[in-house]
Amino acid sequence: MEIIEKKTRTEVGGTWTDRWESRRGGLSGLFGGTREHGRTYQNQTTIYEERQKQEFTDGSVEYTDWKEVKRNTQQVCIKSW
C-alpha cells in the first residue's frame, strides 16, 4: 500500500525595525512633543513537504526522500509600539 506523508516546517529569517516620530502640537506649541513609533518585522518561511511511504505484504516499509511541494515567505510584525 502506498501512503503520502506530509509535514510543514517554519524557518525564521532576518529581523528589522522601522521607526518614525510623530509630533503633537497644540495652541501655539504649548502641548507639543514628539513620540517615537516603530514596528519590528521578521521573515518567516513556511515549507510544505511530502514523501511516499510504501508498505509491503512481508511487513517491510520503504520511504522516499522528503521533497518540497510549496514554499511561502511572509513578513510578520512581531512587535509594535
C-alpha positions as CSV (number, residue, x, y, z in Angstrom):
1,M,0.0,0.0,0.0
2,E,1.3,3.5,-0.9
3,I,0.8,6.4,1.5
4,I,1.7,10.0,1.1
5,E,3.0,11.6,4.3
6,K,3.0,15.4,4.7
7,K,4.8,17.8,7.0
8,T,5.1,21.6,7.5
9,R,8.0,23.4,9.0
10,T,8.7,27.1,9.6
11,E,12.1,28.8,9.2
12,V,12.7,32.2,10.8
13,G,14.9,34.6,8.9
14,G,16.1,38.2,9.3
15,T,14.7,40.8,11.6
16,W,14.5,44.5,11.0
17,T,12.8,47.6,12.6
18,D,11.1,50.6,11.1
19,R,11.0,53.7,13.3
20,W,9.4,57.1,12.9
21,E,8.5,60.1,15.0
22,S,5.2,62.0,15.3
23,R,4.9,65.5,16.6
24,R,1.9,66.7,18.5
25,G,1.2,70.4,18.5
26,G,-1.4,72.4,20.4
27,L,-2.2,76.0,20.8
28,S,1.0,77.8,19.7
29,G,3.0,74.6,20.5
30,L,2.1,74.6,24.2
31,F,1.2,71.0,24.2
32,G,3.9,69.9,21.7
33,G,6.2,67.0,21.9
34,T,7.5,64.1,19.9
35,R,6.7,60.4,20.2
36,E,8.7,57.6,18.7
37,H,6.8,54.8,16.9
38,G,8.1,51.6,15.4
39,R,7.5,48.1,14.2
40,T,9.8,45.1,14.3
41,Y,9.4,42.6,11.4
42,Q,10.7,39.1,10.8
43,N,10.8,36.9,7.7
44,Q,9.0,33.6,8.2
45,T,9.1,30.9,5.6
46,T,6.6,28.0,5.8
47,I,7.8,24.9,3.8
48,Y,5.4,22.2,2.9
49,E,6.9,18.8,2.2
50,E,5.8,15.3,1.4
51,R,7.1,11.8,0.8
52,Q,5.8,8.4,-0.1
53,K,5.7,5.5,2.2
54,Q,5.4,2.0,0.7
55,E,4.2,-0.8,2.9
56,F,4.8,-4.4,1.6
57,T,2.9,-7.6,2.4
58,D,6.0,-9.0,4.2
59,G,5.9,-6.1,6.7
60,S,8.8,-4.1,5.3
61,V,8.4,-0.4,4.7
62,E,10.3,2.0,2.3
63,Y,10.3,5.8,2.3
64,T,11.2,8.2,-0.4
65,D,13.1,11.4,0.4
66,W,11.2,14.4,1.6
67,K,10.5,16.8,-1.3
68,E,9.4,20.4,-1.2
69,V,5.9,20.9,-2.6
70,K,5.3,24.6,-1.7
71,R,7.2,27.5,0.0
72,N,5.5,30.6,1.4
73,T,7.6,33.5,2.7
74,Q,5.9,36.4,4.6
75,Q,7.0,39.4,6.6
76,V,5.4,39.2,10.1
77,C,5.2,42.1,12.6
78,I,6.4,40.7,15.9
79,K,6.5,44.0,17.9
80,S,4.8,47.4,17.6
81,W,5.0,50.5,19.7
